C-alpha cells in the first residue's frame, strides 16, 4: 500500500531538516547550473518567487535581480539556515510552506524559479499554478531531476559519473562526499521518484506551450518558459 500524502510530506520534511545541517559545500549538481538559470532571469524583477529554496544559495542570486523575493521551503531547518546565510539581504522573505497546499496568487510574480523541487509535487498541477501566478511577460524557470529511459540516457549517465567525480574534486577538493552526507541523501532517495524527460515534455506541451525543455548532463533537466 502506498504511503499517504501527509506521511510522505512529513518524511520529506524530516529528510531536508537533516540535510540542512550537513556541512556546506562549494559545489553540487544544482549549483553547477545556477549560471545557466540566471541567464533566463529577467534583468530586473519587481517580484520573484523561489519554490523549494533550500538554504537560499540561488535565492541570493535572484535577490540581486529582484526588488523582492519570496522564498518557500517545506523544511523549517532549511529556512532557518537560509535566513542565517542571507542576513545581508533585506529584500528576501523566507517562509516555511508546503507548496502543495499553498495558495498561489494570480499574476503577481515577474519570475518564478523551482530547483530540484518539482518532482516532489504533482507536476502538471504545480506548473499550472506557477503559470497562473506569473505576470504577463514573466519567466518560469525550472531545474529538476529525471528518470533515465533508453540506452542514450544510460550512456550519458555513465559519462556523468566521470564528470561528476572530476568536478567534485576540482570544486570541493574531494572525490566523494563525506559518509554522513551520502547516507542522508540515500535516506532521502527512498522517498524520491522522478519523471522521465518524455513525461516532462508531454506535460509542458499541454501546460506551457513553446516551453524550452532541455536535458543536462548531471542528471538534470531544465524548463524555461515566458508568459506572453
VEXVEXTOR-53852 format. One line per field, with one value per residue (C-alpha): residue number from 1; residue in three letters; chain; x, y, z. Coordinates in nm, 4 decimals, padded with zeros to 6 digits. Layout:
residues N
pos [NUM	...] $
code [ALA	...] $
unit [A	...] $
x [X	...] $
y [Y	...] $
z [Z	...] $
END
This chain:
residues 228
pos [1	2	3	4	5	6	7	8	9	10	11	12	13	14	15	16	17	18	19	20	21	22	23	24	25	26	27	28	29	30	31	32	33	34	35	36	37	38	39	40	41	42	43	44	45	46	47	48	49	50	51	52	53	54	55	56	57	58	59	60	61	62	63	64	65	66	67	68	69	70	71	72	73	74	75	76	77	78	79	80	81	82	83	84	85	86	87	88	89	90	91	92	93	94	95	96	97	98	99	100	101	102	103	104	105	106	107	108	109	110	111	112	113	114	115	116	117	118	119	120	121	122	123	124	125	126	127	128	129	130	131	132	133	134	135	136	137	138	139	140	141	142	143	144	145	146	147	148	149	150	151	152	153	154	155	156	157	158	159	160	161	162	163	164	165	166	167	168	169	170	171	172	173	174	175	176	177	178	179	180	181	182	183	184	185	186	187	188	189	190	191	192	193	194	195	196	197	198	199	200	201	202	203	204	205	206	207	208	209	210	211	212	213	214	215	216	217	218	219	220	221	222	223	224	225	226	227	228] $
code [UNK	UNK	UNK	UNK	UNK	UNK	UNK	UNK	UNK	UNK	UNK	UNK	UNK	UNK	UNK	UNK	UNK	UNK	UNK	UNK	UNK	UNK	UNK	UNK	UNK	UNK	UNK	UNK	UNK	UNK	UNK	UNK	UNK	UNK	UNK	UNK	UNK	UNK	UNK	UNK	UNK	UNK	UNK	UNK	UNK	UNK	UNK	UNK	UNK	UNK	UNK	UNK	UNK	UNK	UNK	UNK	UNK	UNK	UNK	UNK	UNK	UNK	UNK	UNK	UNK	UNK	UNK	UNK	UNK	UNK	UNK	UNK	UNK	UNK	UNK	UNK	UNK	UNK	UNK	UNK	UNK	UNK	UNK	UNK	UNK	UNK	UNK	UNK	UNK	UNK	UNK	UNK	UNK	UNK	UNK	UNK	UNK	UNK	UNK	UNK	UNK	UNK	UNK	UNK	UNK	UNK	UNK	UNK	UNK	UNK	UNK	UNK	UNK	UNK	UNK	UNK	UNK	UNK	UNK	UNK	UNK	UNK	UNK	UNK	UNK	UNK	UNK	UNK	UNK	UNK	UNK	UNK	UNK	UNK	UNK	UNK	UNK	UNK	UNK	UNK	UNK	UNK	UNK	UNK	UNK	UNK	UNK	UNK	UNK	UNK	UNK	UNK	UNK	UNK	UNK	UNK	UNK	UNK	UNK	UNK	UNK	UNK	UNK	UNK	UNK	UNK	UNK	UNK	UNK	UNK	UNK	UNK	UNK	UNK	UNK	UNK	UNK	UNK	UNK	UNK	UNK	UNK	UNK	UNK	UNK	UNK	UNK	UNK	UNK	UNK	UNK	UNK	UNK	UNK	UNK	UNK	UNK	UNK	UNK	UNK	UNK	UNK	UNK	UNK	UNK	UNK	UNK	UNK	UNK	UNK	UNK	UNK	UNK	UNK	UNK	UNK	UNK	UNK	UNK	UNK	UNK	UNK	UNK	UNK	UNK	UNK	UNK	UNK] $
unit [A	A	A	A	A	A	A	A	A	A	A	A	A	A	A	A	A	A	A	A	A	A	A	A	A	A	A	A	A	A	A	A	A	A	A	A	A	A	A	A	A	A	A	A	A	A	A	A	A	A	A	A	A	A	A	A	A	A	A	A	A	A	A	A	A	A	A	A	A	A	A	A	A	A	A	A	A	A	A	A	A	A	A	A	A	A	A	A	A	A	A	A	A	A	A	A	A	A	A	A	A	A	A	A	A	A	A	A	A	A	A	A	A	A	A	A	A	A	A	A	A	A	A	A	A	A	A	A	A	A	A	A	A	A	A	A	A	A	A	A	A	A	A	A	A	A	A	A	A	A	A	A	A	A	A	A	A	A	A	A	A	A	A	A	A	A	A	A	A	A	A	A	A	A	A	A	A	A	A	A	A	A	A	A	A	A	A	A	A	A	A	A	A	A	A	A	A	A	A	A	A	A	A	A	A	A	A	A	A	A	A	A	A	A	A	A	A	A	A	A	A	A	A	A	A	A	A	A] $
x [00.0000	00.1352	00.2032	-00.0461	00.0466	00.0637	00.3034	00.5242	00.5321	00.6346	00.9148	01.0428	01.0406	01.2389	01.4879	01.5535	01.5710	01.8637	02.0187	02.0064	02.2514	02.5106	02.8451	02.8326	02.9996	03.1209	02.9584	02.6799	02.4728	02.2215	02.4667	02.6529	02.3585	02.2988	02.4797	02.2659	01.9474	02.0450	02.0716	01.6950	01.6012	01.4684	01.7265	01.5133	01.2134	00.9810	00.8546	01.0187	00.9207	01.1644	00.9875	01.1925	01.4632	01.6656	01.9422	01.8967	02.2029	02.0059	01.7652	02.0519	02.1455	01.7822	01.7708	02.0394	01.7946	01.4719	01.3260	01.1599	01.1957	00.9530	01.1348	00.9423	01.0584	00.8909	01.1789	01.1964	01.5677	01.6332	01.4580	01.6486	01.9843	01.8784	01.7957	02.1307	02.3218	02.1179	02.1448	02.2780	01.9679	01.6777	01.4704	01.4225	01.1215	01.1886	00.8793	00.8119	00.5384	00.4014	00.3638	00.1021	-00.1443	-00.0053	-00.2414	-00.0684	-00.1643	-00.2811	-00.0397	00.1860	00.5411	00.7789	00.9819	00.9170	01.2007	01.1988	01.5182	01.5070	01.1590	00.9071	00.9498	00.8097	00.4886	00.2094	00.3900	00.1042	-00.0995	00.2021	00.3111	-00.0436	-00.0349	00.3061	00.1867	-00.1173	00.0934	00.3172	00.2580	00.2330	00.5887	00.7131	00.9580	00.9192	01.2477	01.2712	01.5676	01.4909	01.5848	01.4615	01.4474	01.6644	01.4922	01.6736	02.0335	02.1212	02.0355	02.2274	02.5408	02.5031	02.4725	02.7954	02.9720	02.8138	02.9669	03.3156	03.2433	03.0871	03.3991	03.6295	03.4156	03.3743	03.7499	03.8110	03.5389	03.5220	03.8665	03.7317	03.6193	03.3279	03.1077	03.1560	02.9870	02.7238	02.6282	02.5965	02.3842	02.1483	02.0905	02.0484	01.7856	01.6059	01.6274	01.3966	01.1164	01.2049	01.0618	01.1345	00.9505	01.1155	01.2067	00.9386	00.6784	00.8010	00.7876	00.4300	00.3161	00.4912	00.3381	-00.0059	00.0554	00.3404	00.3207	00.6602	00.8485	01.2148	01.2820	01.6500	01.8374	02.1581	02.4435	02.4402	02.1038	01.9064	01.6640	01.5502	01.2271	01.2284	00.9022	00.7952	00.4362	00.3229] $
y [00.0000	00.3413	00.5953	00.8723	01.2144	01.3557	01.0851	01.1234	01.5011	01.4561	01.2171	01.4524	01.7420	01.5346	01.4406	01.8030	01.9093	01.6653	01.7707	02.1378	02.0621	01.8954	02.0691	02.3453	02.2677	02.4944	02.2932	02.0452	01.9231	02.2052	02.4901	02.3733	02.5058	02.8308	03.0316	02.8754	02.9507	03.3113	03.3732	03.3236	03.5502	03.8919	04.1682	04.3336	04.1931	04.3604	04.0344	03.6906	03.3554	03.0750	02.7444	02.4941	02.7465	02.5194	02.7109	03.0011	02.9816	03.0563	03.2843	03.5184	03.5305	03.6013	03.8806	04.0671	04.0916	04.1463	04.4154	04.1469	03.7678	03.5347	03.2076	02.8994	02.5673	02.2784	02.2386	02.4706	02.3907	02.4861	02.8181	02.8780	02.8184	03.0249	03.3204	03.2922	03.2888	03.5730	03.8340	04.0926	04.0619	04.2734	04.2003	03.8263	03.6922	03.3294	03.1315	02.7724	02.6430	02.3218	02.4250	02.1554	02.3433	02.6934	02.9429	03.0842	03.4448	03.5405	03.7200	03.8552	03.7475	03.8576	03.5404	03.2001	02.9538	02.5957	02.3932	02.0183	02.0530	01.9785	01.6003	01.6140	01.7735	01.6893	01.8256	01.9272	02.0860	02.2729	02.4056	02.5327	02.7172	02.8640	02.9720	03.1486	03.3232	03.4824	03.8308	03.8792	03.8845	03.6882	03.3972	03.0474	02.8620	02.5030	02.2739	01.9213	01.5539	01.2951	00.9181	00.7551	00.5966	00.4129	00.3457	00.7083	00.8137	00.5169	00.6128	00.9791	00.8763	00.6759	00.9846	01.1979	00.9758	01.0580	01.4294	01.4463	01.2989	01.5422	01.8459	01.7399	01.7073	02.0449	02.2366	02.0639	01.9057	01.5517	01.2721	01.1686	01.3374	01.2581	00.9413	01.1273	01.3343	01.0274	00.8495	01.1463	01.1642	00.7869	00.8047	01.0813	00.8852	00.6249	00.8816	01.0102	00.9261	01.1098	01.1555	01.0667	01.3522	01.2325	01.2708	01.6214	01.7149	01.5882	01.7890	02.1025	02.0682	02.0803	02.3374	02.5565	02.5880	02.6596	02.5929	02.5061	02.1685	02.0769	01.7715	01.8395	01.6012	01.5845	01.4082	01.7299	01.8862	02.2455	02.4110	02.7752	02.9460	03.3039	03.4146	03.6132] $
z [00.0000	-00.0906	00.1800	00.2469	00.1130	00.4664	00.5840	00.2780	00.3225	00.6867	00.5877	00.3162	00.5625	00.8118	00.5365	00.4490	00.8124	00.8409	00.5102	00.6129	00.8955	00.6709	00.6095	00.3500	00.0156	-00.2634	-00.5435	-00.6081	-00.9016	-00.8650	-00.8145	-01.1257	-01.3293	-01.1414	-01.4088	-01.6809	-01.4884	-01.4209	-01.7958	-01.8149	-01.5249	-01.6341	-01.5967	-01.3317	-01.1452	-00.9034	-00.7509	-00.7700	-00.6199	-00.5324	-00.4669	-00.2656	-00.1816	00.0479	00.2218	-00.0181	-00.2440	-00.5608	-00.3756	-00.3018	-00.6703	-00.7530	-00.4955	-00.6891	-00.9831	-00.7898	-00.5696	-00.3569	-00.3413	-00.1667	-00.0906	00.0243	00.1627	00.3424	00.5899	00.8928	00.9282	00.5658	00.6223	00.9467	00.7760	00.4727	00.6970	00.8753	00.5467	00.3975	00.6706	00.4264	00.2035	00.3248	00.0135	00.0772	00.2661	00.3678	00.4681	00.5727	00.3431	00.1955	-00.1680	-00.2320	-00.0115	-00.0594	-00.2203	-00.5274	-00.6026	-00.9504	-01.1859	-00.9112	-00.9968	-01.2713	-01.2227	-01.0624	-01.0028	-00.8773	-00.8302	-00.7512	-00.6049	-00.8802	-00.8595	-00.5045	-00.6328	-00.8785	-01.1839	-01.4113	-01.1321	-00.9943	-01.3334	-01.3911	-01.0572	-01.1334	-01.4781	-01.3354	-01.0711	-01.3354	-01.4681	-01.8418	-01.9713	-01.6712	-01.6784	-01.5337	-01.4768	-01.3500	-01.2828	-01.1710	-01.1885	-01.4370	-01.4650	-01.7299	-02.0282	-02.3042	-02.3970	-02.4708	-02.1145	-01.9735	-02.1672	-02.0687	-01.7044	-01.7260	-01.8625	-01.5911	-01.3211	-01.4513	-01.4975	-01.1518	-00.9890	-01.1691	-01.0844	-00.7219	-00.6869	-00.8512	-00.6666	-00.3276	-00.3032	-00.2696	-00.4994	-00.2781	-00.0267	00.3404	00.4631	00.6648	00.3616	00.1393	00.3988	00.4344	00.0593	00.0286	00.3024	00.1185	-00.2060	-00.0550	-00.0828	-00.4284	-00.7680	-01.0908	-01.4196	-01.7466	-01.9760	-02.2180	-01.9451	-01.8655	-02.2346	-02.2655	-01.9638	-02.0833	-02.4304	-02.2678	-01.9945	-02.1199	-02.4990	-02.6593	-02.3340	-02.3854	-02.2214	-02.2131	-02.0840	-01.8875	-01.8175	-01.4375	-01.4090	-01.4505	-01.6972	-01.7289	-01.8357	-01.9430	-02.0385	-02.0925	-02.0410	-02.3428] $
END
